[in-house]
Amino acid sequence: MTWAIWAPLLAPWITVPAARRLAALLPPRWAALLLTLATAVAGVLAGTAVALLAADALLHLPPVAALGHLSPPLLPDGPVTLALGCAALPVGAASAWAAVRTLRRHDSRRYHAAIRGAAAGRAGDLVVLPDAKPDAFALPGRPGTVVVTSGMLGSLAPDEQAVLLAHERAHLRCRHHLLALTADLAACLHPALRALRAPIAYQCERWADEQAAAAVGDRRLAARAVGRAALAASATPLARRPASVLTATAGPVPRRMSALLAPPPSAGPLARRAGAVVLLLLLVSATATAEAADALHDNIEVAQGPVERPRPAH
């Protein structure tokens, strides 16, 4: 294994702050998509690097070597590389277990059934729960559902209700739950990527805020509706829900309101420079990962013994 194996493991520590800086310069939609792309690519490359290290260590086990017709003494690995490979085995197993738990936390099928059982009625994608506690959220699935309680509807004026419903529908339409799932899965593969989960969640809320403001045509109304809905829901204890559930009252609400009261965001010249840095880091990581995979392939060929080449005809 070559030095290249370190690049995808170290790059996330630089990619994360660069991506967060870039997200602050972009409109919410592009910020959310870029952060998700960065965390997904960095996570896959880091996971691949761990898998390559673990595979290199497994090749030294007699059963695995026999399966691949390898001679372990011929593997050109030093004690440091072998020790890293042995350490990568439990790390990879822990990452896989964390990913399974993440998928279970995002599974909303049972919650869908519970909502259907408690619903007072359904109109299209809207379900109203007969509950005095103010609450509203987007529940992805087949079909996606906007859930709101009678208490939340009673806390808002009709035009504010329109903002709230447009916000939750934007979550479903833009598939924000998939972005959240991607961020959580990537965080299982590298600890540095955990720092991008909150920014991705915030940018998804801002994206939905902008969609709601565009739907009602009034940014001040959208800001007021977000604030009043969050204030009403603050008196309600947080319920246990799947991680895929998204709500308009999540995140730093005052910051979101301030953004809505300002002009719509647009990308500036610094965004292109920050974007180039992020893409360069991801490209370097991808190239290094490919180099490490090629080095492992070469090691396997060496351990399989010399290959007899055909003699040229005279």
N, C-alpha and C positions, 0 to 999 in steps of 0.2 A: 504494500500500500504506500502511496506517495504522500507528499505534503498536501496535495490537493484535497485530501479528505477533510482538512481543517477548515477550508473556506466556507462550505455550507453550514458548518457548525458555529463559526465565528461571525459570519456576515449578518445574521439577524440582530445582533447587538448594535450594528451600525444602521441596518435597514429600518429598524423600528423608529428611532428618533427622526430619521430623514423622512419617512412616510408620514409621521405625525406632523412634521413641519409642512410638508406638501399639502396635507389635508386642510390645514388652516388657510391655505391660499386658494382653495378650489370651492366651487359651488357644492352644496351637500351631496347631490347625486354623484358627481364625479369623485368627490372625496370618499364616499362610501365604497364605490366600485374599486377605486385604486387601492384603498386600504385593504379591502378584501382580497384583491388580486395579489398584493404584496404578501399578505400573511399566508395565503394559500400556497403560493410558489415557494416562499421561504420555508414553510412547514414541510412541504413535500420533499424539498431538497435536503433539509436537515434529517428528516426521517429516512431518506434514502442513504445518507451518509452513515447513520447509525446501523442500518441494515447491512451495508457493505462491510463495516467493521465487524459486526456480529458474524456475517458469513465467512469472513476471513478467519475468524477464530474457530468456527465450526469445521472448517476444512481440516483442522489438525486432529479432529476426533477420528479414531480408526473406523467406526461404522460409516461416517460420512465420506472419509477418504476412500474406503473400499467401494462405496456406491458410485463415486466419480472416477474410480480407477486412478487414484492419486497416490503419490508417495510423499507423506508429510515431511520427511527430512529434506525434500527438494524445494519446499516452499520457502521463498526468499524473504522470510519475516524475522525481524529481531525480537528480543524479549519485550521491548516497549510496545511494539505493534500488537503482539499477542496479548499483552496485558490489557491494552485498550479494547481489543476485540472481546475479551472475556467480560470487561466492564460493560460493553455495549449490549450484551445479551440481556441482563436484567433491566437495563434502561429501555430497550426495545419492548420487552414484555410489559413493563409498567406503562409505556405509552399506548400499547395496544389495549390494555385493560382500561385505561383512562378514556380512550376513544369509544369503547363499548359503553361505558357508563354515560358518556356524553350523548350518544345516540339514544339511550334509554331516557335521559332527562328531556330530550327534545321530542320524544314520541307523545303525540297528543290524542291518540285514538281513544283511550279510555276517557279522557277529559271531554272529548266530543260527545260521547255517550251520556256523561253526567250532565252536560249542558242541555242536551236534547230532552233529558228527563225533567229538568227543572224549568224549562222554558214555558212562558205563558203563551207565546205565539211566535210565528216566524213570518216575515214578509221579505221575500227575496233572500238576500244575504244577511238580513238583520234579525237578530233574536233579542227579545226583551225579557229580562228576568224580573219577576215580581219581588224585588228586594229593595228595601228602603235605603240600604247602604250605597252611596254613590260609587259606581265602578263602570268601566268600559274598557274593552280590549279587542284586539284582532286575533282570531283563532284560526290558524292555517289548517288546511285539510282539503278533503273532497266531499262537499264544497267548502271553500273558505267562509268563515262566519264572522260577522261583527256582532259582538255581544255587549249589551248595555243594560244597566239596571234601571228600574223605574225611579230609583232615588237619584241617579245621575241625570236623567231626563228632567226631573223636577228641579234640579239645581241650576239648570241652564235655560236661557231664553231660546226661542225657536231658531234664531239665526246662529246662536252659539252651538246648538245641537247639530246644525248643518256642518259647521266646522269640525266638530268632534267626529261625526260619521265619515266625513271626507278624509280626515286624517287616518282613521282606522282602515278605511277602504284602500287608501294609498299603501299602507303596509302590506295588505293582501295582494294588491295589483302588482307591486314592485318586488314581491317575493323577498321581503326583508328578513323573513325567518331563515331563508337559505344563507343569507350573508352572515347572520348570527351563528348558524350551525357551522359554517366554514371557519369562522373565527375561533369557535370553541374547539373544533377538531384540530386546527393548526396549533393552538395553545397546548394540546396534548403532546405535540411532537417537539416543541422547543420552548423552554421557559421564557425566553425573551419575548415571544409572540403573545404572551398573556397581556402585555401592556397595550395591545391593539384592540382588545375586546371592547373596552369602554369607549374609545374613540369611534369604533365602527357602530356601536349601539347609538351613540350620540348623533352621528352623521345620518343614520337611518331615521331617527326622530326628526332631525332638521329637514331631511328630504321629504318626509310625510308632512311636516309643517308647511313647507313651500307648496306642496301639491294642494293642501287644503286651502291655503291662502289664494292660490290661483283659481280654485274651484268656486270660492265665494266672491272673489274679486276685491277683497278688502284685507290688507295685511294687519291693520289695527284690530279689526274684528277677530282675526285668527289669533293674534297675540292675547287678546282679552279672553277668548274662549279657552285657550290652552291654560292660562293662569287660573281661571275660575274652575275648570275641571280638575286641575291639580289640587287646588285648595279644597274642593269638595271631597276629593278622594283621600286627602291626607288624614282625615278623621277615621278612615277605614283601615284596620290592620291588613297587612299584605297577606293574601291567600297563597297557599301552595299551588303552583301551576307548572305546567311544562315550560321548559326554557324557550320553546318556540312561540309562546304567547307574547304579543307586543301590545303596549298600551300608550296612549297619548300623554299620560301623566308621568311617564318615566323620565329619568335623566335630570340634568340641571335645568329645571323649568325657567328660572329667571334669565339664564343665559339664552335659552331658546326664545323667550319673549323679546329680549333685547335685539336678537337677530331679526325677528319678524318686524320690529319697529324701525329697523334700518332698511335702506334700499336693497333690492335683491342682489345677492353676491354674484360676482363674476371673476373669472380667472385673470390674474395679473401676469406680468412678464416673469416674476420670480417663480411662478408655478412651473414654467417650462424647465428652468434650471434645476429645481428640486426634483421634478419628474425624471429628468435625465440622470440624476444621481441615483435615484431609486432603481431605475431600469438598469443602470450600469452595475449596481451591486447584485441585482438578481441575475444578470447575464454572467458575471464573474462566478457566482455560486453555481450556476447551471453548468458552465464550462468546466469548473473544477470537479463537480460531481461526475461528469462524463469522463474526465481524466482518471478519477479514482476507480470508476467502474472498469475502464479499460485496463488499468494496472492490475486489478483483481483478476480479470480475464487472462492477462499475461501470466500471472502467478499460477493460475490453474493449468495453463498449457505447459509451463515449466515443470510442475509437479506431476504431470502425466507422462513425463519422460520425453526423450528426443523423438521427433517425428521423422521417419525415414522418407527422404525426398526421392522422387524418381530420377534416375540418372539420365542425363541428356543423351539423345541418340547421336551416333557418329555417322 
